Amino acid sequence: MNQTKQRHIGKVGEEFAVQYLLQQGYQVLELNWVCAWGEIDVVATENDRLHLIEVKTRRARTTDEALVNISDRKKQRMLKSAYAYLHQHQQEDCAWQIDIIAIALQPNHLPSLEHIEDALGW
């Protein structure tokens, strides 16, 4: 799959994830925050907790296919990006966690979504 299609699928997934988060009562603070270690797709708060969220979207039947790409190396980059975000925004002392939202886009069906909270503990 070419990069343009991948970016489009990623954007569709991020938009779907944001809609889901808003429906769940989250406040979305930032999208696509970038640092030297990578990108945090969505930064949101819910119940005084900061959620740094990685969104993985795939054209697939299940969300499992999106989660396959979360390697140990990716988890380390997510953690380093989280620390960079917290430091830059002077929020080192706040309650926070890293979440993953996996989305499966299926032809002629609504997307399926799985929200894994505190994902690095999983």
C-alpha positions, 0 to 999 in steps of 0.5 A: 500500500502506498504512503498516500493511502496509508496516511488517508487510512490513518486520518480516517482512523484518527477522526473516528477515534476522536469522535469516540473519545468525545462521545465517551466524555473525553476532552481532546486537547491536541492532535498529532503532537510531534517530537524527536521520538515520534508522534502522539496521535491524540492528547485528551483528558478524562476525569483529571487524567491525561491520556496520550493515545496512539491510534492504529488503523487497518483495513481488516476484519478485526482490531487484532490486525491493527494491534500486531504492529505495537512492538516492544520498540514502538512501546519504548518510543511511545513512552519516550514521546510521552515523557517529552510531552509531559516535560514540554507542557510542564505536566510531569506531576499529573496523573497520566497514561498511554492508551491505544485505540485500534480501529478495523475498517471493513468494507460496507460495515461500520468501523470496529474500535477497541480502546486499550487503556493504560496500554503499556501495562498490557 
